[in-house]
Amino acid sequence: MRSGAMRSGGGREYATIDSVTSPQTGTRFKSGFACFIGRPNVGKSTLMNALVGSKVAITSSKPQTTRRTIRGIVHRPDAQLVIVDTPGLHKPRTLLGERLDSLVRSTLSEVDVIGFCVPANEQVGPGDRFIAAELAQVGRTPVVAMVTKTDLASRKQVAEQLLKVSRLGDWADVVPCSAESGFQLDVVGDVLVDRLPEGMPLYPEGELTDEPEQVMVAELIREAALEGVRDELPHSIAVVVEEMAPREGRDDLVDVHAWLYVERPSQKGIVIGPKGARLKDVGTRARRQIEALLGSKVYLDLRIKVAKDWQRDPKQLRRLGFD
C-alpha cells in the first residue's frame, strides 16, 4: 500500500504508510484487522478479551450474546492487532438474526486475516461445516483455524479435533488455544500478526477499544441481565442507555439512566423477579462492572419496558440501535 493511502476497517478509514520500523524490535511494524468468526458460543469474545488483556466484549454461556461488531486493540512492540469480534453465524429466525448474519459477512470482506473458532470440547457439526464453506468464498484473505476451549478437553480430544478441523478447509494455520488457561495465546497473536500488512499504528497507545462508553455500559447491563434467566429470554433482551453524565456538583459520581427492553409482558416479570429481587441483583452486578469501566462511582437507574416482538420489527430494531 502506498504512502498516504487509506485502509478501511469496520466502517472507519485510517491513514497508513508503507512501513515503519519499531524502535523496540528494529523490525518492520505491522498493523491491521483480524476478524473472529464461528458458531454462537464458541468463545470468540472470551478469546478477544484475553488477547487484548482487558474486558472489551461481554461474555455469557448463553448463545448469540454478541450482537454487534466489537473491536479490541492488541498493542505489541512489533504490531498493533485490531480484533473484530462478530456475532455467531447461524441460521437466522428473526429480522435481527438476518441483520447480524449480514453484519458478519460484510466484516469478512474488510479484514486482513480471519480467525475461525471451533471449540475443542464439542463435535464438529453442520454449523462448523457451513461456516467453513462460507470462508472458502472469501478470496485471498488468509484464514487461521483456532481450536478454542482446550482447557475443557483432554489431550486426545484436542488432537482429534485438530485433525477434524484441518479437514474442513484449506487453512493458513491451525492453532489450539485456551482463553481461560492462557494456553498458546502468544502463538495465536503471532500467527495473526504474521498475516498483517506493514503500517503505522491505527489507534493511540493504550486505547483498548473504539466502542463508545455509553454502548459499553449498555452491554454490561445486558450481560448482568443474561445471568439467571430462562434459556429463551436472552434473545429478547435489549438495553439502551438514555442518559449518562456526571452528576452536577459531584465529580466522583456518574448518573446512568437505562431502559431494559423485553418482547412480552410475561418476560418483564421474569426479569423483575419475586418482589423485584432479580432486577435489583442485575443492577448491583451491572453497577460494579460499570464503575470499573468508568473509574467512578455510579448511580444506576434501570427500568423495564415492553417492545413487542422487537426482533422482528424494523422500526423497533432501528430505535434500539440495530440499523
C-alpha positions in Angstrom: 0.0 0.0 0.0 1.4 3.4 -0.9 2.3 6.1 1.5 -0.8 8.2 2.4 -3.2 5.5 1.2 -6.3 4.7 3.3 -7.3 1.4 4.7 -10.8 0.7 5.9 -11.9 -1.4 8.7 -15.3 -1.8 10.5 -16.7 1.2 8.7 -13.8 3.5 9.5 -10.8 4.6 7.5 -7.2 5.1 8.7 -4.2 6.7 7.1 -1.3 4.3 6.6 2.2 4.3 5.1 4.2 1.6 3.5 6.2 0.7 6.6 7.6 1.9 9.9 10.4 0.4 12.0 9.6 -0.5 15.6 12.0 1.2 17.9 11.7 -1.7 20.4 12.4 -4.5 18.0 14.1 -2.9 15.0 11.7 -4.8 12.7 9.0 -3.5 10.3 5.9 -2.6 12.3 2.7 -4.2 11.3 -0.9 -3.1 11.8 -4.3 -4.4 10.6 -7.6 -6.1 11.4 -8.4 -9.7 12.3 -12.0 -11.0 12.4 -13.1 -13.8 14.7 -15.9 -16.0 13.3 -17.6 -19.1 14.4 -20.9 -20.6 15.6 -22.6 -18.9 18.6 -20.9 -19.6 22.0 -17.6 -20.9 20.7 -15.5 -18.5 22.8 -14.8 -15.7 20.3 -15.5 -12.8 22.8 -13.6 -14.5 25.6 -10.6 -15.1 23.3 -10.6 -11.5 22.2 -10.7 -10.2 25.7 -7.8 -12.5 26.7 -5.7 -11.3 23.8 -6.5 -7.6 24.5 -5.8 -8.2 28.2 -9.0 -6.4 29.3 -12.7 -6.9 29.0 -14.0 -5.1 26.0 -16.8 -7.5 25.0 -19.4 -9.1 27.2 -19.5 -12.8 27.6 -22.1 -15.3 28.6 -22.8 -19.1 28.5 -26.0 -18.2 26.5 -25.6 -18.4 22.7 -25.7 -15.3 20.5 -24.6 -12.9 23.2 -22.7 -10.7 20.8 -25.0 -8.5 18.7 -22.6 -6.1 17.1 -19.1 -6.0 15.8 -16.8 -5.0 18.6 -13.1 -4.0 18.1 -10.5 -4.9 20.6 -7.0 -3.5 20.2 -3.8 -5.5 21.0 -0.7 -3.4 21.4 2.7 -5.1 20.8 6.2 -3.7 20.3 6.1 -5.0 16.7 2.5 -4.6 15.8 -1.0 -3.3 16.5 -3.6 -6.0 16.0 -7.3 -4.9 15.9 -9.6 -7.8 16.6 -13.1 -7.6 15.3 -15.4 -9.8 17.3 -18.6 -10.7 15.4 -22.0 -12.3 16.3 -22.1 -16.0 15.9 -23.0 -17.0 12.3 -26.2 -19.1 12.4 -29.4 -19.8 10.5 -31.5 -16.7 11.3 -35.1 -17.0 12.6 -35.8 -13.3 13.0 -35.1 -10.0 11.2 -32.4 -9.3 13.9 -30.8 -12.6 13.1 -30.7 -11.8 9.4 -29.1 -8.4 10.1 -26.5 -10.0 12.4 -25.6 -12.5 9.7 -25.3 -9.7 7.1 -23.0 -7.9 9.5 -20.7 -10.9 9.8 -20.4 -11.3 6.1 -19.7 -7.7 5.4 -17.0 -7.7 8.1 -15.2 -10.7 6.4 -14.5 -8.5 3.4 -12.9 -5.7 5.4 -10.2 -7.5 7.4 -6.6 -8.7 6.8 -6.9 -12.1 8.4 -9.8 -14.3 9.7 -9.8 -16.5 12.8 -12.2 -19.4 12.5 -13.1 -20.6 16.0 -14.1 -24.2 16.7 -14.3 -25.4 20.4 -12.2 -28.4 21.3 -14.9 -29.9 23.6 -17.7 -30.1 21.0 -18.2 -32.3 17.9 -17.6 -30.6 14.6 -21.1 -30.2 13.3 -23.2 -28.8 10.4 -22.8 -25.2 11.7 -19.0 -25.5 11.5 -19.1 -27.0 8.0 -21.5 -24.3 6.9 -19.1 -21.6 8.1 -16.1 -23.4 6.5 -17.9 -23.4 3.2 -18.6 -19.6 3.6 -15.0 -19.0 4.3 -13.9 -20.9 1.2 -15.6 -18.0 -0.7 -13.7 -15.1 0.9 -11.0 -14.9 -1.7 -7.4 -14.3 -0.8 -7.9 -13.3 2.8 -6.0 -15.9 4.9 -8.0 -17.9 7.4 -6.5 -19.3 10.6 -8.4 -22.1 12.2 -8.4 -21.9 16.0 -9.4 -24.8 18.2 -10.6 -23.0 21.3 -11.5 -24.1 24.9 -8.7 -26.7 25.1 -8.9 -26.5 28.8 -12.3 -28.3 28.6 -10.9 -31.2 26.6 -8.4 -34.0 27.0 -5.2 -34.0 25.0 -6.6 -36.8 22.9 -9.8 -34.8 22.2 -7.7 -31.8 21.2 -5.6 -33.9 18.9 -8.6 -35.4 17.2 -10.3 -32.0 16.9 -7.2 -30.5 15.3 -7.3 -33.3 12.7 -11.1 -32.8 12.0 -10.8 -29.0 11.8 -7.8 -29.3 9.4 -10.0 -31.3 7.0 -12.7 -28.7 7.0 -10.8 -26.3 4.7 -7.5 -25.0 3.3 -6.4 -23.0 6.3 -3.3 -20.8 6.6 -2.7 -22.4 10.0 -4.4 -24.4 12.7 -3.8 -23.5 16.3 -5.1 -24.9 19.6 -5.7 -22.4 22.4 -7.5 -21.6 25.6 -8.6 -18.1 26.6 -9.3 -19.4 30.2 -5.9 -21.0 30.9 -3.8 -18.8 28.5 -2.6 -21.8 26.6 -0.9 -20.6 23.3 -2.4 -17.1 23.4 1.0 -15.9 22.4 1.0 -18.2 19.5 -2.4 -17.1 18.3 -1.2 -13.5 18.5 2.0 -14.3 16.5 0.1 -16.2 13.8 -2.4 -13.4 13.3 0.2 -10.7 13.3 2.3 -12.6 10.7 -0.6 -12.1 8.2 -0.9 -8.3 8.8 0.5 -5.7 6.3 3.2 -3.3 7.4 1.9 0.1 8.5 1.6 2.7 11.2 -0.5 2.1 14.4 -4.2 2.7 13.8 -5.1 3.7 17.3 -3.3 5.6 20.1 -1.1 3.7 22.6 -3.2 2.4 25.5 -6.6 2.5 23.7 -8.2 -0.9 24.0 -11.4 -0.4 22.0 -13.2 2.2 20.0 -16.6 1.4 21.4 -18.4 4.4 22.9 -18.6 4.3 26.7 -22.4 4.5 26.5 -22.6 1.4 24.3 -20.3 -0.5 26.6 -22.3 0.5 29.6 -25.5 -0.8 27.9 -23.7 -4.1 27.1 -22.6 -4.5 30.7 -26.2 -4.1 31.8 -27.3 -6.7 29.3 -24.6 -9.1 30.4 -25.8 -8.8 34.0 -29.4 -9.4 32.9 -28.5 -12.6 31.0 -27.5 -14.3 34.2 -30.2 -16.3 35.9 -32.9 -16.1 33.3 -34.6 -18.7 31.2 -32.7 -20.0 28.2 -35.1 -18.4 25.7 -35.2 -15.0 27.3 -31.7 -13.6 26.5 -32.6 -13.2 22.8 -35.5 -11.0 23.9 -33.4 -8.6 26.0 -32.1 -5.3 24.7 -30.6 -2.4 26.6 -30.5 1.3 25.7 -28.7 3.9 27.9 -30.9 7.0 27.5 -28.7 9.3 29.5 -25.2 9.2 31.1 -23.5 12.1 32.6 -21.6 13.3 35.8 -23.9 14.5 38.5 -23.9 18.3 38.8 -21.6 19.3 41.6 -20.2 15.7 42.0 -17.1 14.9 40.0 -17.0 11.5 41.7 -20.5 10.3 40.6 -21.9 9.4 37.2 -25.7 9.1 36.7 -26.7 6.3 34.3 -30.4 6.0 33.2 -31.1 3.0 31.1 -34.1 1.0 29.7 -34.1 -2.7 29.6 -36.5 -3.9 26.8 -38.2 -7.3 26.5 -40.7 -8.5 24.0 -43.7 -9.6 26.1 -45.2 -8.6 29.4 -44.6 -12.1 30.9 -40.8 -11.6 30.3 -40.9 -8.4 32.2 -42.0 -10.3 35.3 -39.2 -12.8 34.8 -36.5 -10.1 34.7 -38.0 -8.3 37.7 -38.2 -11.5 39.8 -40.1 -12.0 43.1 -40.5 -8.7 44.8 -38.0 -7.1 42.4 -35.1 -9.3 43.7 -33.7 -10.2 40.3 -33.8 -6.7 38.9 -32.1 -5.5 42.0 -29.4 -8.1 41.5 -28.9 -7.1 37.9 -28.5 -3.5 38.9 -25.9 -4.4 41.6 -23.8 -6.6 39.3 -24.0 -4.2 36.4 -23.1 -1.2 38.6 -19.9 -2.9 39.8 -18.8 -3.5 36.2 -19.7 0.0 35.1 -17.8 1.5 38.0 -14.7 -0.5 37.0 -15.1 0.7 33.4 -15.6 4.4 34.2 -13.3 4.6 37.2 -16.1 6.4 39.1 -19.0 5.8 41.4 -22.2 5.2 39.5 -25.9 5.7 40.3 -27.7 3.3 38.0 -31.4 3.9 37.3 -32.6 0.8 35.5 -36.2 0.4 34.2 -38.0 -2.2 32.1 -40.3 -1.6 29.1 -42.0 -4.0 26.7 -41.3 -3.5 23.0 -43.5 -6.2 21.4 -41.6 -8.6 19.1 -38.8 -6.1 18.6 -36.5 -8.7 17.0 -38.9 -8.8 14.0 -39.9 -5.2 13.8 -37.7 -2.9 11.5 -38.8 0.2 13.3 -38.1 -1.2 16.8 -34.7 -2.6 15.6 -33.8 0.9 14.3 -34.8 2.5 17.6 -32.8 0.0 19.6 -29.7 0.6 17.5 -29.8 -2.4 15.1 -29.9 -0.4 11.8 
